[in-house]
Amino acid sequence: MNDEALKSLLESARTIAIVGLSTDPEKTSNKIGQVMIDAGFDVIPVHPKAAEVLGRKAYPSLAEVPVAIDIVDVFRPSDEAAGVAQQAVDAGAGALWLQLGISSPEARATAEASGLTYVEDTCIGATTLRLGVTARQG
């Protein structure tokens, strides 16, 4: 996906559910979550055990998130991506974004077959900063 398409995707989003958002401030997922919050996005942590991450209520699964999700950002191993893709489809998400180092032909097929925009092996935080994107308001 080129920069214009990435920027358009990010600028059209408000809510980002981050699957695998760590409670550890030293972990990359925690740092990227903060980048997205700082850019104005409504970040929803998806963590099986945490009640809260980065001062925001966490949910054990995408199925339990009570609001519409624009982008599901994935910080899980590639072999878990296909399952997360199906959960994103079931949750009615608009896009599936696999973080840097994560790719999955199965996740791509699931996402694209259901009309989700698909991004893989790309850091959402670095892309947001590089393109100067802030979340749409309202």
The first five atom37 places (N, CA, C, CB, O) and aatype in JSON, in Angstrom:
{
  "aatype": [12, 2, 3, 6, 0, 10, 11, 15, 10, 10, 6, 15, 0, 1, 16, 9, 0, 9, 19, 7, 10, 15, 16, 3, 14, 6, 11, 16, 15, 2, 11, 9, 7, 5, 19, 12, 9, 3, 0, 7, 13, 3, 19, 9, 14, 19, 8, 14, 11, 0, 0, 6, 19, 10, 7, 1, 11, 0, 18, 14, 15, 10, 0, 6, 19, 14, 19, 0, 9, 3, 9, 19, 3, 19, 13, 1, 14, 15, 3, 6, 0, 0, 7, 19, 0, 5, 5, 0, 19, 3, 0, 7, 0, 7, 0, 10, 17, 10, 5, 10, 7, 9, 15, 15, 14, 6, 0, 1, 0, 16, 0, 6, 0, 15, 7, 10, 16, 18, 19, 6, 3, 16, 4, 9, 7, 0, 16, 16, 10, 1, 10, 7, 19, 16, 0, 1, 5, 7],
  "atom_mask": [
    [1, 1, 1, 1, 1],
    [1, 1, 1, 1, 1],
    [1, 1, 1, 1, 1],
    [1, 1, 1, 1, 1],
    [1, 1, 1, 1, 1],
    [1, 1, 1, 1, 1],
    [1, 1, 1, 1, 1],
    [1, 1, 1, 1, 1],
    [1, 1, 1, 1, 1],
    [1, 1, 1, 1, 1],
    [1, 1, 1, 1, 1],
    [1, 1, 1, 1, 1],
    [1, 1, 1, 1, 1],
    [1, 1, 1, 1, 1],
    [1, 1, 1, 1, 1],
    [1, 1, 1, 1, 1],
    [1, 1, 1, 1, 1],
    [1, 1, 1, 1, 1],
    [1, 1, 1, 1, 1],
    [1, 1, 1, 0, 1],
    [1, 1, 1, 1, 1],
    [1, 1, 1, 1, 1],
    [1, 1, 1, 1, 1],
    [1, 1, 1, 1, 1],
    [1, 1, 1, 1, 1],
    [1, 1, 1, 1, 1],
    [1, 1, 1, 1, 1],
    [1, 1, 1, 1, 1],
    [1, 1, 1, 1, 1],
    [1, 1, 1, 1, 1],
    [1, 1, 1, 1, 1],
    [1, 1, 1, 1, 1],
    [1, 1, 1, 0, 1],
    [1, 1, 1, 1, 1],
    [1, 1, 1, 1, 1],
    [1, 1, 1, 1, 1],
    [1, 1, 1, 1, 1],
    [1, 1, 1, 1, 1],
    [1, 1, 1, 1, 1],
    [1, 1, 1, 0, 1],
    [1, 1, 1, 1, 1],
    [1, 1, 1, 1, 1],
    [1, 1, 1, 1, 1],
    [1, 1, 1, 1, 1],
    [1, 1, 1, 1, 1],
    [1, 1, 1, 1, 1],
    [1, 1, 1, 1, 1],
    [1, 1, 1, 1, 1],
    [1, 1, 1, 1, 1],
    [1, 1, 1, 1, 1],
    [1, 1, 1, 1, 1],
    [1, 1, 1, 1, 1],
    [1, 1, 1, 1, 1],
    [1, 1, 1, 1, 1],
    [1, 1, 1, 0, 1],
    [1, 1, 1, 1, 1],
    [1, 1, 1, 1, 1],
    [1, 1, 1, 1, 1],
    [1, 1, 1, 1, 1],
    [1, 1, 1, 1, 1],
    [1, 1, 1, 1, 1],
    [1, 1, 1, 1, 1],
    [1, 1, 1, 1, 1],
    [1, 1, 1, 1, 1],
    [1, 1, 1, 1, 1],
    [1, 1, 1, 1, 1],
    [1, 1, 1, 1, 1],
    [1, 1, 1, 1, 1],
    [1, 1, 1, 1, 1],
    [1, 1, 1, 1, 1],
    [1, 1, 1, 1, 1],
    [1, 1, 1, 1, 1],
    [1, 1, 1, 1, 1],
    [1, 1, 1, 1, 1],
    [1, 1, 1, 1, 1],
    [1, 1, 1, 1, 1],
    [1, 1, 1, 1, 1],
    [1, 1, 1, 1, 1],
    [1, 1, 1, 1, 1],
    [1, 1, 1, 1, 1],
    [1, 1, 1, 1, 1],
    [1, 1, 1, 1, 1],
    [1, 1, 1, 0, 1],
    [1, 1, 1, 1, 1],
    [1, 1, 1, 1, 1],
    [1, 1, 1, 1, 1],
    [1, 1, 1, 1, 1],
    [1, 1, 1, 1, 1],
    [1, 1, 1, 1, 1],
    [1, 1, 1, 1, 1],
    [1, 1, 1, 1, 1],
    [1, 1, 1, 0, 1],
    [1, 1, 1, 1, 1],
    [1, 1, 1, 0, 1],
    [1, 1, 1, 1, 1],
    [1, 1, 1, 1, 1],
    [1, 1, 1, 1, 1],
    [1, 1, 1, 1, 1],
    [1, 1, 1, 1, 1],
    [1, 1, 1, 1, 1],
    [1, 1, 1, 0, 1],
    [1, 1, 1, 1, 1],
    [1, 1, 1, 1, 1],
    [1, 1, 1, 1, 1],
    [1, 1, 1, 1, 1],
    [1, 1, 1, 1, 1],
    [1, 1, 1, 1, 1],
    [1, 1, 1, 1, 1],
    [1, 1, 1, 1, 1],
    [1, 1, 1, 1, 1],
    [1, 1, 1, 1, 1],
    [1, 1, 1, 1, 1],
    [1, 1, 1, 1, 1],
    [1, 1, 1, 1, 1],
    [1, 1, 1, 0, 1],
    [1, 1, 1, 1, 1],
    [1, 1, 1, 1, 1],
    [1, 1, 1, 1, 1],
    [1, 1, 1, 1, 1],
    [1, 1, 1, 1, 1],
    [1, 1, 1, 1, 1],
    [1, 1, 1, 1, 1],
    [1, 1, 1, 1, 1],
    [1, 1, 1, 1, 1],
    [1, 1, 1, 0, 1],
    [1, 1, 1, 1, 1],
    [1, 1, 1, 1, 1],
    [1, 1, 1, 1, 1],
    [1, 1, 1, 1, 1],
    [1, 1, 1, 1, 1],
    [1, 1, 1, 1, 1],
    [1, 1, 1, 0, 1],
    [1, 1, 1, 1, 1],
    [1, 1, 1, 1, 1],
    [1, 1, 1, 1, 1],
    [1, 1, 1, 1, 1],
    [1, 1, 1, 1, 1],
    [1, 1, 1, 0, 1]
  ],
  "atom_positions": [
    [[0.86, -1.17, 0.0], [0.0, 0.0, 0.0], [0.91, 1.24, 0.0], [-0.98, 0.0, 1.24], [1.85, 1.32, 0.79]],
    [[0.62, 2.18, -0.87], [1.48, 3.37, -0.97], [1.13, 4.39, 0.12], [1.33, 4.01, -2.36], [0.13, 4.26, 0.82]],
    [[1.99, 5.4, 0.25], [1.81, 6.4, 1.31], [0.48, 7.12, 1.22], [2.93, 7.4, 1.27], [-0.14, 7.42, 2.24]],
    [[0.02, 7.41, 0.01], [-1.26, 8.11, -0.15], [-2.4, 7.27, 0.41], [-1.51, 8.44, -1.64], [-3.28, 7.79, 1.1]],
    [[-2.39, 5.98, 0.11], [-3.44, 5.08, 0.6], [-3.34, 4.9, 2.11], [-3.34, 3.72, -0.11], [-4.36, 4.86, 2.8]],
    [[-2.12, 4.79, 2.63], [-1.94, 4.66, 4.08], [-2.44, 5.92, 4.8], [-0.45, 4.42, 4.42], [-3.11, 5.83, 5.83]],
    [[-2.09, 7.08, 4.25], [-2.52, 8.34, 4.87], [-4.05, 8.44, 4.85], [-1.89, 9.55, 4.14], [-4.66, 8.86, 5.83]],
    [[-4.65, 8.08, 3.75], [-6.1, 8.11, 3.63], [-6.76, 7.18, 4.65], [-6.53, 7.73, 2.21], [-7.74, 7.55, 5.3]],
    [[-6.22, 5.98, 4.8], [-6.74, 5.02, 5.77], [-6.66, 5.6, 7.18], [-5.97, 3.69, 5.69], [-7.64, 5.57, 7.93]],
    [[-5.5, 6.11, 7.54], [-5.32, 6.66, 8.88], [-6.19, 7.9, 9.12], [-3.86, 7.01, 9.12], [-6.77, 8.05, 10.19]],
    [[-6.28, 8.76, 8.13], [-7.06, 9.99, 8.3], [-8.56, 9.7, 8.39], [-6.79, 10.94, 7.14], [-9.31, 10.52, 8.93]],
    [[-9.0, 8.57, 7.87], [-10.42, 8.22, 7.94], [-10.77, 7.49, 9.23], [-10.79, 7.36, 6.74], [-11.94, 7.25, 9.51]],
    [[-9.76, 7.15, 10.01], [-9.97, 6.36, 11.23], [-10.07, 7.23, 12.47], [-8.84, 5.36, 11.41], [-9.55, 8.35, 12.52]],
    [[-10.75, 6.71, 13.46], [-10.82, 7.34, 14.77], [-10.47, 6.33, 15.86], [-12.22, 7.94, 15.02], [-9.71, 6.64, 16.79]],
    [[-11.02, 5.12, 15.75], [-10.87, 4.09, 16.77], [-9.93, 2.99, 16.29], [-12.23, 3.5, 17.15], [-10.13, 2.4, 15.23]],
    [[-8.9, 2.73, 17.1], [-7.93, 1.68, 16.78], [-7.87, 0.72, 17.96], [-6.52, 2.28, 16.47], [-7.49, 1.09, 19.06]],
    [[-8.25, -0.53, 17.7], [-8.11, -1.58, 18.71], [-6.74, -2.22, 18.5], [-9.27, -2.64, 18.63], [-6.43, -2.68, 17.4]],
    [[-5.94, -2.25, 19.55], [-4.6, -2.83, 19.43], [-4.58, -4.18, 20.16], [-3.51, -1.87, 20.03], [-4.64, -4.25, 21.38]],
    [[-4.5, -5.24, 19.36], [-4.45, -6.6, 19.88], [-3.01, -6.91, 20.25], [-5.01, -7.65, 18.84], [-2.11, -6.87, 19.41]],
    [[-2.79, -7.2, 21.53], [-1.44, -7.46, 22.01], [-0.77, -6.23, 22.58], [0.0, 0.0, 0.0], [0.45, -6.19, 22.69]],
    [[-1.56, -5.22, 22.94], [-1.01, -4.01, 23.56], [-0.51, -4.37, 24.96], [-2.08, -2.86, 23.63], [-1.29, -4.75, 25.83]],
    [[0.79, -4.25, 25.16], [1.42, -4.67, 26.4], [1.24, -3.66, 27.52], [2.89, -4.92, 26.18], [1.15, -2.45, 27.28]],
    [[1.2, -4.16, 28.75], [1.17, -3.3, 29.93], [2.57, -2.81, 30.28], [0.56, -4.05, 31.12], [2.72, -1.9, 31.11]],
    [[3.6, -3.39, 29.66], [5.0, -3.04, 29.95], [5.41, -1.82, 29.12], [5.94, -4.25, 29.65], [5.46, -1.9, 27.89]],
    [[5.72, -0.69, 29.79], [6.08, 0.52, 29.05], [7.34, 0.38, 28.2], [6.27, 1.64, 30.01], [7.58, 1.22, 27.33]],
    [[8.13, -0.65, 28.43], [9.34, -0.86, 27.64], [9.07, -1.62, 26.34], [10.37, -1.61, 28.46], [9.92, -1.65, 25.46]],
    [[7.91, -2.22, 26.22], [7.58, -3.0, 25.03], [7.15, -2.07, 23.89], [6.46, -4.03, 25.34], [6.52, -1.03, 24.11]],
    [[7.48, -2.47, 22.67], [7.16, -1.67, 21.49], [5.67, -1.4, 21.38], [7.65, -2.37, 20.24], [5.27, -0.28, 21.05]],
    [[4.84, -2.4, 21.64], [3.4, -2.2, 21.48], [2.89, -1.09, 22.4], [2.64, -3.5, 21.76], [2.0, -0.33, 22.01]],
    [[3.43, -1.0, 23.61], [3.03, 0.04, 24.55], [3.45, 1.41, 24.02], [3.64, -0.22, 25.94], [2.68, 2.37, 24.09]],
    [[4.66, 1.49, 23.5], [5.16, 2.76, 22.97], [4.34, 3.2, 21.75], [6.64, 2.64, 22.59], [4.02, 4.38, 21.61]],
    [[4.01, 2.26, 20.88], [3.22, 2.6, 19.69], [1.8, 2.98, 20.09], [3.2, 1.4, 18.69], [1.21, 3.88, 19.5]],
    [[1.25, 2.31, 21.08], [-0.07, 2.7, 21.59], [-0.07, 4.14, 22.05], [0.0, 0.0, 0.0], [-1.03, 4.88, 21.79]],
    [[0.99, 4.55, 22.72], [1.08, 5.93, 23.19], [1.22, 6.9, 22.02], [2.26, 6.1, 24.16], [0.64, 7.99, 22.04]],
    [[1.97, 6.52, 21.0], [2.09, 7.35, 19.8], [0.71, 7.59, 19.19], [3.04, 6.68, 18.75], [0.39, 8.71, 18.79]],
    [[-0.09, 6.54, 19.12], [-1.41, 6.66, 18.5], [-2.35, 7.51, 19.37], [-2.02, 5.27, 18.26], [-3.15, 8.27, 18.84]],
    [[-2.25, 7.38, 20.68], [-3.04, 8.23, 21.59], [-2.62, 9.68, 21.4], [-2.84, 7.79, 23.08], [-3.47, 10.57, 21.3]],
    [[-1.31, 9.92, 21.36], [-0.8, 11.29, 21.19], [-1.24, 11.9, 19.86], [0.72, 11.29, 21.27], [-1.37, 13.12, 19.74]],
    [[-1.48, 11.04, 18.85], [-1.94, 11.52, 17.54], [-3.46, 11.74, 17.53], [-1.54, 10.53, 16.45], [-4.02, 12.14, 16.51]],
    [[-4.11, 11.48, 18.66], [-5.53, 11.76, 18.78], [-6.47, 10.59, 18.53], [0.0, 0.0, 0.0], [-7.68, 10.77, 18.52]],
    [[-5.92, 9.41, 18.34], [-6.77, 8.25, 18.1], [-7.35, 7.72, 19.41], [-5.97, 7.15, 17.39], [-6.74, 7.84, 20.47]],
    [[-8.53, 7.14, 19.32], [-9.14, 6.45, 20.44], [-8.6, 5.03, 20.43], [-10.72, 6.48, 20.37], [-9.07, 4.18, 19.68]],
    [[-7.6, 4.79, 21.26], [-6.94, 3.49, 21.31], [-7.67, 2.59, 22.31], [-5.45, 3.64, 21.69], [-7.91, 2.97, 23.45]],
    [[-8.01, 1.39, 21.85], [-8.66, 0.4, 22.69], [-7.72, -0.78, 22.85], [-10.04, -0.04, 22.08], [-7.47, -1.51, 21.89]],
    [[-7.2, -0.99, 24.07], [-6.33, -2.13, 24.3], [-7.11, -3.45, 24.28], [-5.6, -1.97, 25.63], [-8.18, -3.55, 24.88]],
    [[-6.58, -4.44, 23.6], [-7.14, -5.79, 23.63], [-6.05, -6.67, 24.24], [-7.58, -6.3, 22.18], [-5.02, -6.94, 23.64]],
    [[-6.33, -7.1, 25.48], [-5.36, -7.85, 26.27], [-6.14, -8.85, 27.11], [-4.48, -6.88, 27.19], [-7.09, -8.48, 27.79]],
    [[-5.74, -10.12, 27.07], [-6.55, -11.15, 27.75], [-6.62, -11.03, 29.28], [-6.02, -12.49, 27.4], [-7.54, -11.56, 29.9]],
    [[-5.64, -10.35, 29.89], [-5.6, -10.32, 31.35], [-5.64, -8.94, 31.97], [-4.38, -11.01, 31.8], [-6.0, -8.81, 33.14]],
    [[-5.28, -7.91, 31.23], [-5.2, -6.56, 31.81], [-6.57, -5.9, 31.85], [-4.22, -5.69, 31.0], [-7.38, -6.07, 30.94]],
    [[-6.82, -5.15, 32.92], [-8.06, -4.38, 33.03], [-7.89, -3.02, 32.38], [-8.48, -4.22, 34.51], [-8.86, -2.4, 31.93]],
    [[-6.64, -2.55, 32.33], [-6.36, -1.22, 31.81], [-4.94, -1.19, 31.25], [-6.53, -0.15, 32.92], [-4.02, -1.79, 31.81]],
    [[-4.77, -0.49, 30.15], [-3.45, -0.26, 29.56], [-3.41, 1.19, 29.09], [-3.15, -1.27, 28.38], [-4.34, 1.66, 28.44]],
    [[-2.34, 1.88, 29.41], [-2.17, 3.28, 29.02], [-3.36, 4.14, 29.47], [-2.01, 3.39, 27.5], [-3.76, 5.08, 28.79]],
    [[-3.9, 3.8, 30.64], [-5.0, 4.57, 31.2], [-6.34, 4.36, 30.52], [0.0, 0.0, 0.0], [-7.29, 5.1, 30.74]],
    [[-6.41, 3.33, 29.68], [-7.65, 3.04, 28.96], [-8.14, 1.63, 29.3], [-7.43, 3.17, 27.43], [-7.35, 0.71, 29.48]],
    [[-9.45, 1.48, 29.38], [-10.05, 0.18, 29.68], [-9.64, -0.82, 28.61], [-11.6, 0.29, 29.77], [-9.73, -0.54, 27.41]],
    [[-9.19, -1.97, 29.06], [-8.8, -3.04, 28.15], [-9.91, -4.09, 28.06], [-7.47, -3.69, 28.6], [-10.69, -4.27, 29.0]],
    [[-9.96, -4.75, 26.94], [-10.95, -5.81, 26.7], [-10.21, -7.1, 26.39], [-11.93, -5.43, 25.54], [-9.17, -7.07, 25.73]],
    [[-10.73, -8.24, 26.87], [-10.03, -9.51, 26.66], [-10.03, -9.98, 25.2], [-10.65, -10.57, 27.51], [-9.17, -10.77, 24.81]],
    [[-10.99, -9.5, 24.4], [-11.04, -9.92, 22.99], [-11.72, -8.83, 22.17], [-11.79, -11.27, 22.83], [-12.39, -7.94, 22.71]],
    [[-11.54, -8.9, 20.87], [-12.2, -7.95, 19.98], [-13.72, -8.06, 20.07], [-11.75, -8.18, 18.53], [-14.43, -7.06, 19.94]],
    [[-14.22, -9.27, 20.31], [-15.66, -9.48, 20.4], [-16.29, -8.69, 21.53], [-15.96, -10.96, 20.58], [-17.48, -8.38, 21.49]],
    [[-15.51, -8.36, 22.53], [-16.04, -7.65, 23.7], [-15.92, -6.13, 23.62], [-15.34, -8.12, 24.92], [-16.41, -5.43, 24.5]],
    [[-15.29, -5.63, 22.58], [-15.16, -4.17, 22.41], [-16.54, -3.63, 22.04], [-14.09, -3.79, 21.3], [-17.14, -4.07, 21.06]],
    [[-17.08, -2.67, 22.83], [-18.46, -2.24, 22.65], [-18.69, -1.12, 21.63], [-19.0, -1.8, 23.95], [-19.81, -0.63, 21.5]],
    [[-17.66, -0.71, 20.93], [-17.79, 0.38, 19.95], [-17.28, -0.09, 18.59], [-17.02, 1.64, 20.42], [-16.59, -1.1, 18.48]],
    [[-17.63, 0.67, 17.55], [-17.16, 0.37, 16.2], [-15.64, 0.56, 16.14], [-17.86, 1.27, 15.15], [-15.1, 1.5, 16.71]],
    [[-14.98, -0.35, 15.46], [-13.52, -0.32, 15.33], [-13.16, 0.02, 13.89], [-12.89, -1.68, 15.75], [-13.57, -0.67, 12.96]],
    [[-12.39, 1.09, 13.72], [-11.95, 1.45, 12.38], [-10.78, 0.58, 11.93], [-11.55, 2.93, 12.34], [-10.78, 0.05, 10.81]],
    [[-9.78, 0.43, 12.81], [-8.58, -0.35, 12.48], [-8.27, -1.3, 13.63], [-7.36, 0.58, 12.18], [-8.27, -0.9, 14.79]],
    [[-8.0, -2.55, 13.3], [-7.45, -3.5, 14.27], [-5.96, -3.59, 13.97], [-8.16, -4.93, 14.18], [-5.55, -4.04, 12.9]],
    [[-5.15, -3.15, 14.94], [-3.69, -3.19, 14.82], [-3.21, -4.4, 15.6], [-3.02, -1.87, 15.36], [-3.61, -4.6, 16.75]],
    [[-2.35, -5.22, 14.99], [-1.99, -6.51, 15.56], [-0.52, -6.58, 15.96], [-2.3, -7.62, 14.58], [0.38, -6.45, 15.13]],
    [[-0.31, -6.79, 17.25], [1.01, -7.05, 17.83], [1.01, -8.48, 18.37], [1.36, -6.03, 18.97], [1.21, -8.69, 19.57]],
    [[0.8, -9.44, 17.51], [0.84, -10.85, 17.87], [1.68, -11.57, 16.82], [-0.61, -11.46, 17.96], [1.87, -11.03, 15.72]],
    [[2.18, -12.76, 17.12], [2.98, -13.49, 16.13], [2.21, -13.77, 14.85], [3.48, -14.8, 16.73], [0.98, -13.88, 14.86]],
    [[2.94, -13.89, 13.75], [2.32, -14.13, 12.44], [1.38, -15.33, 12.45], [3.4, -14.35, 11.39], [0.34, -15.31, 11.8]],
    [[1.74, -16.38, 13.21], [0.88, -17.57, 13.2], [-0.45, -17.36, 13.92], [1.61, -18.73, 13.84], [-1.34, -18.21, 13.84]],
    [[-0.6, -16.25, 14.62], [-1.88, -15.92, 15.26], [-2.7, -14.92, 14.43], [-1.63, -15.35, 16.65], [-3.85, -14.65, 14.75]],
    [[-2.1, -14.39, 13.38], [-2.74, -13.31, 12.61], [-4.03, -13.75, 11.92], [-1.78, -12.79, 11.58], [-4.97, -12.96, 11.84]],
    [[-4.09, -14.98, 11.42], [-5.3, -15.43, 10.73], [-6.49, -15.45, 11.69], [-5.08, -16.84, 10.12], [-7.59, -15.05, 11.32]],
    [[-6.27, -15.92, 12.9], [-7.33, -15.93, 13.9], [-7.78, -14.53, 14.26], [0.0, 0.0, 0.0], [-8.97, -14.28, 14.42]],
    [[-6.83, -13.62, 14.4], [-7.17, -12.23, 14.7], [-7.92, -11.61, 13.53], [-5.9, -11.41, 15.02], [-8.84, -10.81, 13.73]],
    [[-7.54, -11.98, 12.32], [-8.23, -11.47, 11.14], [-9.71, -11.86, 11.18], [-7.57, -12.0, 9.84], [-10.58, -11.04, 10.9]],
    [[-9.98, -13.11, 11.52], [-11.38, -13.56, 11.6], [-12.12, -12.81, 12.69], [-11.45, -15.07, 11.85], [-13.28, -12.44, 12.52]],
    [[-11.45, -12.58, 13.82], [-12.07, -11.82, 14.91], [-12.37, -10.39, 14.46], [-11.17, -11.83, 16.15], [-13.4, -9.82, 14.82]],
    [[-11.46, -9.8, 13.69], [-11.66, -8.44, 13.18], [-12.86, -8.39, 12.25], [-10.4, -7.93, 12.46], [-13.66, -7.46, 12.31]],
    [[-12.99, -9.39, 11.38], [-14.14, -9.48, 10.49], [-15.41, -9.61, 11.31], [-13.99, -10.69, 9.52], [-16.39, -8.9, 11.07]],
    [[-15.4, -10.51, 12.29], [-16.58, -10.74, 13.12], [-16.97, -9.49, 13.92], [-16.33, -11.9, 14.08], [-18.15, -9.28, 14.2]],
    [[-15.98, -8.68, 14.28], [-16.23, -7.46, 15.05], [-16.68, -6.3, 14.16], [-14.98, -7.06, 15.82], [-17.06, -5.24, 14.66]],
    [[-16.64, -6.49, 12.85], [-17.07, -5.44, 11.93], [-16.04, -4.34, 11.72], [0.0, 0.0, 0.0], [-16.4, -3.22, 11.36]],
    [[-14.78, -4.65, 11.95], [-13.71, -3.66, 11.77], [-13.6, -3.25, 10.3], [-12.36, -4.21, 12.27], [-14.03, -3.97, 9.4]],
    [[-13.01, -2.07, 10.08], [-12.83, -1.59, 8.72], [-11.51, -1.97, 8.09], [0.0, 0.0, 0.0], [-11.39, -2.05, 6.87]],
    [[-10.5, -2.22, 8.95], [-9.17, -2.54, 8.42], [-8.42, -3.44, 9.39], [-8.36, -1.25, 8.16], [-8.68, -3.42, 10.6]],
    [[-7.51, -4.22, 8.86], [-6.61, -5.05, 9.65], [-5.19, -4.62, 9.33], [-6.83, -6.58, 9.36], [-4.79, -4.61, 8.17]],
    [[-4.44, -4.26, 10.36], [-3.07, -3.75, 10.18], [-2.13, -4.62, 11.01], [-2.96, -2.23, 10.61], [-2.2, -4.63, 12.24]],
    [[-1.24, -5.35, 10.33], [-0.25, -6.18, 11.01], [1.04, -5.38, 11.14], [-0.01, -7.52, 10.24], [1.55, -4.83, 10.16]],
    [[1.56, -5.35, 12.34], [2.74, -4.55, 12.65], [3.98, -5.04, 11.91], [2.99, -4.57, 14.14], [3.99, -6.11, 11.3]],
    [[5.02, -4.24, 11.98], [6.3, -4.55, 11.36], [6.77, -5.94, 11.78], [7.36, -3.48, 11.74], [6.79, -6.27, 12.96]],
    [[7.14, -6.73, 10.79], [7.62, -8.08, 11.06], [6.53, -9.14, 11.08], [0.0, 0.0, 0.0], [6.81, -10.32, 11.26]],
    [[5.28, -8.73, 10.9], [4.16, -9.67, 10.94], [3.51, -9.71, 9.56], [3.13, -9.28, 12.04], [3.13, -8.67, 9.01]],
    [[3.37, -10.91, 9.02], [2.67, -11.09, 7.75], [1.97, -12.43, 7.77], [3.65, -10.98, 6.53], [2.4, -13.35, 8.48]],
    [[0.91, -12.55, 7.0], [0.14, -13.79, 6.98], [-0.73, -13.85, 5.74], [-0.72, -13.91, 8.25], [-1.68, -13.08, 5.61]],
    [[-0.42, -14.77, 4.82], [-1.28, -14.92, 3.65], [-2.73, -15.28, 4.05], [-0.72, -16.0, 2.73], [-3.68, -14.84, 3.4]],
    [[-2.88, -16.07, 5.11], [-4.22, -16.45, 5.56], [-4.98, -15.24, 6.1], [-4.13, -17.54, 6.65], [-6.16, -15.08, 5.8]],
    [[-4.31, -14.4, 6.87], [-4.95, -13.19, 7.4], [-5.35, -12.28, 6.25], [-4.02, -12.45, 8.38], [-6.45, -11.71, 6.25]],
    [[-4.47, -12.13, 5.27], [-4.78, -11.3, 4.1], [-6.03, -11.83, 3.4], [-3.58, -11.27, 3.12], [-6.94, -11.06, 3.09]],
    [[-6.07, -13.14, 3.15], [-7.21, -13.72, 2.43], [-8.51, -13.5, 3.21], [-6.98, -15.24, 2.19], [-9.53, -13.14, 2.62]],
    [[-8.47, -13.72, 4.51], [-9.67, -13.53, 5.35], [-10.12, -12.08, 5.32], [-9.39, -13.96, 6.8], [-11.3, -11.8, 5.13]],
    [[-9.19, -11.17, 5.53], [-9.52, -9.74, 5.57], [-10.07, -9.27, 4.23], [-8.29, -8.91, 5.95], [-11.13, -8.66, 4.17]],
    [[-9.35, -9.55, 3.17], [-9.75, -9.06, 1.85], [-11.05, -9.69, 1.37], [-8.65, -9.32, 0.85], [-11.84, -9.02, 0.7]],
    [[-11.28, -10.96, 1.7], [-12.53, -11.63, 1.3], [-13.74, -10.97, 1.96], [-12.49, -13.12, 1.65], [-14.86, -11.05, 1.45]],
    [[-13.51, -10.34, 3.1], [-14.61, -9.69, 3.83], [-14.63, -8.18, 3.65], [-14.51, -10.01, 5.31], [-15.41, -7.48, 4.3]],
    [[-13.77, -7.68, 2.77], [-13.79, -6.25, 2.45], [-12.99, -5.36, 3.38], [0.0, 0.0, 0.0], [-13.12, -4.14, 3.32]],
    [[-12.18, -5.95, 4.25], [-11.34, -5.13, 5.12], [-10.11, -4.66, 4.35], [-10.92, -5.92, 6.38], [-9.54, -5.4, 3.56]],
    [[-9.72, -3.43, 4.6], [-8.44, -2.95, 4.09], [-7.36, -3.72, 4.86], [-8.28, -1.37, 4.27], [-7.5, -3.95, 6.06]],
    [[-6.29, -4.11, 4.16], [-5.26, -4.95, 4.78], [-3.89, -4.32, 4.61], [-5.28, -6.37, 4.17], [-3.49, -3.95, 3.51]],
    [[-3.18, -4.21, 5.74], [-1.8, -3.71, 5.74], [-0.99, -4.71, 6.55], [-1.7, -2.24, 6.34], [-1.43, -5.15, 7.61]],
    [[0.21, -5.07, 6.07], [1.06, -5.97, 6.84], [2.5, -5.5, 6.82], [0.97, -7.39, 6.29], [2.93, -4.74, 5.96]],
    [[3.24, -5.98, 7.84], [4.67, -5.72, 7.95], [4.98, -4.22, 7.89], [5.42, -6.44, 6.84], [5.95, -3.8, 7.26]],
    [[4.15, -3.43, 8.57], [4.3, -1.97, 8.58], [3.94, -1.45, 9.96], [3.42, -1.3, 7.48], [2.91, -1.84, 10.52]],
    [[4.76, -0.58, 10.51], [4.48, -0.01, 11.84], [3.47, 1.14, 11.72], [5.79, 0.49, 12.51], [3.73, 2.13, 11.04]],
    [[2.34, 1.0, 12.38], [1.31, 2.02, 12.33], [1.78, 3.32, 12.98], [0.04, 1.53, 13.02], [1.44, 4.4, 12.52]],
    [[2.56, 3.21, 14.05], [3.05, 4.4, 14.75], [4.05, 5.17, 13.91], [0.0, 0.0, 0.0], [3.95, 6.39, 13.76]],
    [[5.03, 4.46, 13.37], [6.04, 5.11, 12.53], [5.39, 5.72, 11.29], [7.13, 4.1, 12.12], [5.78, 6.8, 10.85]],
    [[4.41, 5.03, 10.72], [3.71, 5.55, 9.55], [2.93, 6.8, 9.9], [2.77, 4.48, 8.96], [2.94, 7.77, 9.14]],
    [[2.25, 6.79, 11.03], [1.48, 7.96, 11.49], [2.4, 9.16, 11.68], [0.74, 7.64, 12.81], [2.08, 10.26, 11.24]],
    [[3.54, 8.95, 12.32], [4.49, 10.04, 12.55], [5.1, 10.52, 11.23], [5.6, 9.58, 13.51], [5.2, 11.73, 10.99]],
    [[5.5, 9.59, 10.38], [6.16, 9.94, 9.12], [5.25, 10.74, 8.2], [6.62, 8.68, 8.4], [5.69, 11.66, 7.51]],
    [[3.96, 10.37, 8.2], [3.01, 11.05, 7.31], [2.33, 12.25, 7.98], [1.95, 10.07, 6.84], [1.55, 12.96, 7.35]],
    [[2.63, 12.47, 9.25], [2.06, 13.62, 9.96], [0.55, 13.55, 10.15], [0.0, 0.0, 0.0], [-0.15, 14.56, 10.1]],
    [[0.05, 12.35, 10.37], [-1.39, 12.13, 10.49], [-1.87, 12.38, 11.92], [-1.75, 10.7, 10.05], [-1.2, 12.01, 12.89]],
    [[-3.03, 12.99, 12.04], [-3.74, 13.04, 13.31], [-5.13, 12.48, 13.07], [-3.81, 14.5, 13.88], [-5.65, 12.5, 11.96]],
    [[-5.73, 11.97, 14.14], [-7.04, 11.33, 14.02], [-8.11, 12.31, 13.63], [-7.41, 10.64, 15.31], [-8.07, 13.49, 14.01]],
    [[-9.08, 11.82, 12.87], [-10.24, 12.66, 12.57], [-11.03, 12.82, 13.86], [-11.14, 12.03, 11.42], [-11.07, 11.92, 14.69]],
    [[-11.63, 13.95, 14.02], [-12.39, 14.22, 15.24], [-13.88, 14.06, 14.97], [-12.08, 15.64, 15.76], [-14.37, 14.24, 13.85]],
    [[-14.59, 13.72, 16.04], [-16.05, 13.63, 15.94], [-16.59, 12.3, 15.62], [0.0, 0.0, 0.0], [-17.8, 12.13, 15.51]]
  ]
}
